[in-house]
Amino acid sequence: METVDLLIKNANELITLKGPNKPRTKKQMSNLGIINKGSIAIKDGIIVGVGKDLGYKSENVIDAKGKTVMPGFVDPHTHLVFSGSREFELDMKLKGLSYMDILKKGGGIFYTVNETRKASKESLLQQSKKRLDTMLSYGTTTCEAKSGYGLETSTELKILEIQKKLNEEHPIDVVSTFLGAHAVPKEHGVDDYVNVVINEMLPKVKGLAKYCDVFCEKGVFTVNQSKKILEAGKAHGLTPKIHADEIVDTGGANLAAEVGAISADHLLMSNDKGLKEMAKKGTIGVMLPGTPFSLMIKGYAPARKMIDFGVPIALATDLNPNCWIENIQFIIQLACLNMKLTPAEAITASTFNASCAIGLNDKIGSIERGKQADIIILSIPNHKFLSYHYGINLVEIVIKNGVNIIKNSKEIYK
């Protein structure tokens, strides 16, 4: 009998998400590959066995009787590194002030940009590490992180360098995205700033980012300006992502399909033509239900329509100072209660499809032989409880690269 480093056994539900190694769509999103009384064998950080009565032995055994075992959550859209919290804006929101009103009163993105520019690398590193620690305790084992609170070359590079360091030092794997085109800084006109992003920033991003993103929105960057930036990013080896159609329909979904973006994110206002083009190209729609929730606006992205069209969808927190959410379990709950996803669809969207949105589906996102052993054990009897029992942390154990690093929601990796 072969000995392994870790053996998890007797899971009431073992959610494997075994299936085709491409973004899941339509009915595929409901297929969780559940094994009742399932077991997992792990050796050298890799899954070597999945099923029942595996025939392995180990000195390190976790009995998951009565519990649900599944892949670690993947958060494919965060703005992890920033300084300048904006809790003072809540009173303004409650009084009915719009985002633009708040911006005029000294809040909004430029408040965070100014604070991030002033902050030291060490301060930003520690603030961001604390956020990652919280995310880890709630079961996130991999995340994407964007720059975008610098809006000048030195600070954008500072953010990307911090993200690289976090990826090297923190248990959570951090995938970096360059988002220099997050807003237009006050010291530049829009066309001038587009040139800065393309000619000054992008040549210096090599080795610090995998993706290039842009905020394609009315009053920020037009479709043509966004396309210019994303094509320039491609020339520097960066795969396109796009903030699309969050506030108004700009045609961002269609642009995402046109430039071959791996994902288009937000999509609250996208038109049917653009969504159907995304479906044809296999562009992943990343849903961010925490954003309309925190902005206190009506309406969420049309998830059911997107699934019907064949758009592969993922879920993410959009962690940022205007939507400060590190708990992806809460995002899953919002998606079910306010966007009408089923619990199975929401789990697929926050694990396997989310891994596809950052190009890591060969490595993570499902529990299969040969994949990285990023696994969470939840103190619930079945997957439906994840959306049913909310307001608490349901994750009991987090295993990253085959190592038990969180137990009973307490950090033990340090």
C-alpha positions in Angstrom: 0.0 0.0 0.0 1.5 3.3 -1.2 2.2 6.0 1.5 1.2 9.6 0.7 1.8 12.8 2.5 -1.9 13.6 3.2 -5.1 11.6 3.0 -8.5 13.1 3.2 -11.3 10.6 3.5 -15.0 10.1 4.1 -16.1 13.4 2.7 -19.9 13.6 2.7 -19.6 15.4 -0.6 -16.3 15.5 -2.5 -16.8 18.2 -5.2 -14.2 17.3 -7.9 -15.5 19.5 -10.8 -13.9 16.9 -13.0 -14.7 17.6 -16.6 -13.4 19.1 -19.9 -10.4 21.4 -19.3 -12.1 24.4 -20.8 -14.5 27.0 -19.4 -17.8 25.3 -18.5 -21.0 26.7 -20.0 -24.8 26.2 -19.8 -25.6 22.8 -18.2 -21.9 22.0 -17.7 -21.9 24.6 -14.9 -24.2 22.4 -12.9 -22.0 19.3 -13.1 -19.9 19.3 -9.9 -18.6 15.8 -10.2 -19.7 14.9 -6.7 -18.3 11.8 -5.0 -20.2 10.8 -1.8 -17.9 9.5 0.9 -15.0 10.5 -1.3 -11.3 10.6 -0.6 -8.2 12.4 -1.9 -4.6 11.3 -1.7 -1.8 14.0 -1.9 1.9 13.6 -2.4 4.5 16.3 -2.9 1.8 18.9 -3.1 0.0 17.2 -6.0 -3.2 15.2 -6.1 -2.4 11.5 -6.8 -5.7 9.9 -6.1 -9.4 10.8 -6.1 -12.3 8.5 -5.4 -13.5 6.0 -2.9 -11.4 3.5 -0.9 -8.2 4.6 -2.6 -5.8 2.1 -1.1 -3.3 4.6 0.1 -2.0 5.1 3.7 -0.7 8.1 5.4 0.5 9.3 8.8 -1.5 12.5 8.2 -5.2 11.7 7.8 -8.1 14.1 7.8 -11.5 12.5 8.4 -14.0 14.7 6.5 -17.1 12.8 7.7 -20.2 15.0 7.5 -18.3 17.7 5.6 -17.9 19.1 2.1 -14.6 19.0 0.4 -13.9 21.1 -2.8 -11.2 23.0 -4.7 -9.9 26.2 -3.1 -11.7 29.3 -4.3 -10.1 31.3 -7.1 -10.8 35.1 -7.1 -10.1 36.4 -10.6 -10.7 40.1 -10.1 -9.2 42.1 -7.2 -7.6 45.5 -6.6 -5.5 44.1 -3.8 -2.8 46.7 -3.4 -3.9 50.2 -2.2 -3.8 52.7 0.6 -6.6 55.1 1.5 -9.7 53.5 2.8 -12.9 55.4 2.1 -15.3 54.6 4.9 -16.2 58.3 5.1 -18.1 57.9 1.8 -20.8 55.7 3.3 -22.6 58.6 4.9 -22.5 60.4 1.6 -24.0 57.4 -0.2 -26.7 57.1 2.4 -27.6 60.7 1.8 -28.1 60.0 -1.9 -24.9 61.5 -3.3 -23.7 60.0 -6.6 -20.2 58.7 -7.3 -19.5 62.0 -9.2 -20.7 64.0 -6.2 -18.5 62.1 -3.9 -15.5 62.6 -6.3 -16.1 66.4 -6.2 -16.0 66.3 -2.4 -12.6 64.7 -2.3 -13.6 61.1 -2.3 -13.6 58.5 -5.1 -10.7 56.9 -6.8 -8.4 59.9 -6.7 -8.4 59.9 -2.9 -7.1 56.4 -3.0 -4.6 57.2 -5.8 -3.1 60.1 -3.7 -2.8 57.9 -0.6 -1.3 55.0 -2.6 1.2 57.3 -4.2 2.4 58.6 -0.8 2.5 55.1 0.8 5.8 53.3 1.2 6.3 49.9 -0.4 6.5 48.3 3.1 3.3 49.9 4.2 1.5 48.7 1.0 3.0 45.3 1.4 1.8 44.9 4.9 -1.7 46.2 4.2 -2.1 43.9 1.2 -0.7 40.9 3.1 -3.4 41.4 5.8 -6.1 41.3 3.1 -4.6 38.1 1.7 -4.6 36.5 5.1 -8.3 37.3 5.4 -9.0 35.9 2.0 -7.1 32.7 2.8 -9.1 32.2 6.0 -12.3 32.3 3.9 -10.9 29.7 1.4 -9.4 31.7 -1.4 -6.2 29.9 -2.5 -5.4 31.9 -5.7 -6.3 35.4 -6.8 -5.7 37.9 -9.5 -4.5 41.4 -8.5 -4.5 44.6 -10.5 -2.5 47.7 -10.4 -4.4 50.9 -11.1 -4.1 53.1 -8.0 -0.9 54.8 -9.2 -1.9 56.4 -12.5 1.8 57.3 -12.9 4.6 55.1 -14.0 6.6 54.9 -10.7 3.6 54.0 -8.6 2.1 51.5 -11.1 5.4 49.7 -11.1 5.6 49.9 -7.3 2.2 48.1 -7.1 3.2 45.4 -9.5 6.5 44.8 -7.7 4.6 44.4 -4.4 2.2 41.9 -6.1 5.2 40.0 -7.3 6.6 39.9 -3.8 3.3 38.8 -2.3 3.1 36.0 -4.9 6.6 34.8 -3.8 6.0 35.1 0.0 2.3 34.5 0.7 0.6 31.1 0.5 -2.0 32.5 -1.9 -0.8 32.5 -5.5 -1.2 36.0 -6.9 -1.5 36.6 -10.7 -0.8 40.2 -11.7 -2.7 42.4 -14.1 -1.5 45.8 -15.3 -4.3 48.4 -15.0 -2.6 51.7 -15.7 -5.7 52.7 -17.6 -8.0 52.6 -14.5 -8.8 56.3 -14.7 -7.4 59.5 -16.2 -5.2 61.4 -13.6 -6.0 65.0 -13.1 -2.6 66.1 -14.4 -3.3 64.6 -17.9 -5.8 64.9 -20.7 -7.2 61.5 -21.8 -5.3 61.2 -25.1 -2.1 62.3 -23.5 -2.6 59.7 -20.7 -3.3 56.9 -23.2 0.1 57.7 -24.8 1.7 57.6 -21.3 0.2 54.2 -20.7 1.3 52.8 -24.1 4.7 54.4 -24.5 6.0 54.9 -21.0 4.3 52.3 -18.8 3.8 49.2 -20.9 7.5 48.8 -22.0 8.4 48.6 -18.3 5.8 46.0 -17.2 7.6 43.0 -18.6 8.0 40.3 -16.0 5.6 42.0 -13.6 2.2 41.3 -15.2 0.5 38.6 -17.2 -2.6 40.6 -18.2 -3.4 44.1 -19.4 -6.8 45.6 -18.3 -8.6 48.9 -19.1 -11.6 50.6 -17.6 -13.7 51.0 -20.8 -16.5 53.3 -19.6 -18.3 56.5 -20.4 -16.2 59.4 -19.1 -13.1 57.2 -18.7 -11.7 55.4 -21.8 -13.7 55.0 -25.0 -13.9 51.8 -27.0 -11.3 53.1 -29.4 -8.9 54.2 -26.7 -9.4 50.9 -24.8 -8.7 48.9 -28.0 -5.5 50.9 -28.6 -4.2 50.2 -25.1 -5.2 46.5 -25.2 -3.5 46.0 -28.6 -0.4 47.7 -27.3 -0.5 45.4 -24.3 -0.7 42.4 -26.6 2.4 43.6 -28.4 4.2 43.5 -25.1 3.0 39.9 -24.4 0.1 40.8 -22.1 -3.3 39.0 -22.6 -6.2 41.4 -22.6 -8.8 41.8 -19.9 -11.4 44.5 -19.7 -13.7 46.3 -17.3 -16.7 46.5 -19.5 -20.2 48.1 -19.5 -20.4 48.6 -15.7 -22.3 51.8 -15.7 -23.5 52.3 -19.3 -23.4 50.1 -22.4 -20.3 51.3 -24.3 -19.9 48.1 -26.4 -17.2 46.8 -24.1 -18.4 43.2 -24.3 -18.1 43.3 -28.1 -14.6 44.8 -27.8 -13.6 42.0 -25.4 -14.5 39.4 -28.0 -12.9 41.5 -30.8 -9.5 41.7 -29.1 -9.5 38.2 -27.8 -9.8 39.1 -24.1 -9.6 36.2 -21.7 -12.4 37.9 -19.7 -14.7 40.8 -19.6 -15.7 41.9 -16.1 -18.8 43.6 -14.6 -21.1 43.5 -17.7 -24.1 45.0 -15.9 -25.2 47.0 -19.0 -23.9 44.9 -21.9 -26.1 44.4 -24.9 -27.2 41.0 -26.2 -25.0 41.3 -29.4 -21.9 41.8 -27.3 -22.7 38.9 -25.0 -23.3 36.6 -27.9 -20.0 37.5 -29.4 -18.3 36.7 -26.1 -20.0 33.3 -26.1 -18.7 32.7 -29.7 -15.2 33.5 -28.7 -15.3 31.8 -25.3 -14.6 35.1 -23.5 -15.3 34.6 -19.8 -17.8 36.9 -18.2 -16.6 37.7 -14.6 -19.5 38.7 -12.4 -18.9 41.1 -9.5 -22.1 41.1 -7.5 -20.4 42.8 -4.5 -20.0 46.0 -6.6 -23.7 46.9 -7.1 -24.3 45.7 -3.5 -21.7 48.1 -2.1 -22.6 50.9 -4.4 -26.3 50.5 -3.4 -27.5 50.5 -6.9 -30.3 48.6 -8.5 -29.5 45.7 -10.9 -26.9 43.1 -11.3 -25.3 41.6 -14.3 -27.7 39.4 -16.3 -26.2 36.1 -15.3 -29.1 33.9 -16.3 -29.2 35.4 -19.8 -25.5 35.0 -20.1 -25.6 31.4 -19.2 -28.4 30.8 -21.7 -26.3 32.5 -24.4 -23.4 30.2 -23.6 -21.1 32.7 -22.0 -18.8 30.9 -19.5 -19.2 32.9 -16.2 -16.9 33.3 -13.2 -17.4 35.1 -9.9 -15.0 37.5 -8.1 -14.9 39.9 -5.2 -13.7 43.1 -6.9 -11.9 43.8 -3.7 -11.1 47.5 -3.6 -11.7 50.5 -1.2 -15.1 51.1 -2.7 -16.1 47.4 -2.4 -14.1 46.0 0.5 -14.9 42.3 0.3 -12.4 39.6 1.0 -14.9 36.8 1.6 -15.8 35.1 -1.7 -18.3 32.9 0.2 -20.4 36.1 0.5 -20.0 36.7 -3.3 -21.4 33.2 -3.9 -24.3 34.0 -1.7 -25.0 37.3 -3.4 -24.8 35.5 -6.8 -27.4 33.0 -5.8 -29.8 35.3 -4.0 -29.6 38.3 -6.3 -28.5 36.9 -9.6 -30.4 33.6 -9.5 -27.4 31.3 -10.0 -27.9 27.9 -8.6 -25.4 26.8 -5.8 -23.8 24.4 -8.3 -23.3 27.2 -10.9 -21.9 29.6 -8.4 -19.4 27.0 -7.2 -18.3 26.3 -10.7 -18.0 30.0 -11.3 -15.8 30.6 -8.2 -13.5 27.6 -8.8 -12.9 26.1 -12.2 -14.3 28.9 -14.4 -12.5 31.4 -12.2 -9.2 29.5 -12.8 -9.9 29.7 -16.6 -10.3 33.5 -16.3 -6.7 33.8 -15.1 -5.3 31.0 -17.3 -4.6 28.5 -14.6 -7.1 25.8 -15.3 -4.4 23.3 -16.2 -3.1 23.6 -12.6 -6.0 24.4 -10.2 -9.8 24.8 -10.1 -10.8 21.1 -9.9 -9.8 18.1 -7.8 -8.1 15.7 -10.3 -5.0 13.6 -10.5 -2.0 15.7 -11.4 -3.4 19.0 -10.2 -2.1 21.2 -7.4 -3.5 20.2 -4.1 -5.4 23.4 -3.3 -8.4 22.1 -1.3 -10.8 23.5 1.3 -12.9 21.6 3.8 -16.2 23.2 4.8 -18.2 22.4 7.9 -21.4 21.8 5.9 -23.0 18.5 4.9 -23.5 19.4 1.2 -22.7 22.2 -1.4 -26.2 23.7 -1.1 -25.4 25.0 2.4 -22.8 27.3 0.9 -25.6 29.6 -0.3 -28.1 28.7 2.4 -26.1 29.3 5.6 -24.6 32.8 5.4 -23.1 35.4 7.7 -20.4 33.1 9.0 -17.2 31.5 7.7 -18.1 28.0 6.6 -14.5 27.0 5.7 -12.8 24.9 8.4 -9.6 23.7 6.8 -7.5 25.2 3.9 -4.9 23.1 2.2 -2.5 24.8 -0.1 0.0 22.9 -2.2 -0.8 19.9 -0.1 -0.1 21.6 3.2 -2.7 22.3 5.9 -2.3 26.0 6.4 -5.6 27.0 8.0 -7.4 24.9 10.6 -10.6 26.0 12.2 -10.3 29.3 10.4 -7.1 30.1 12.3 -3.8 30.9 10.5 -1.1 28.3 11.2 1.2 28.8 8.2 3.4 31.4 9.9 
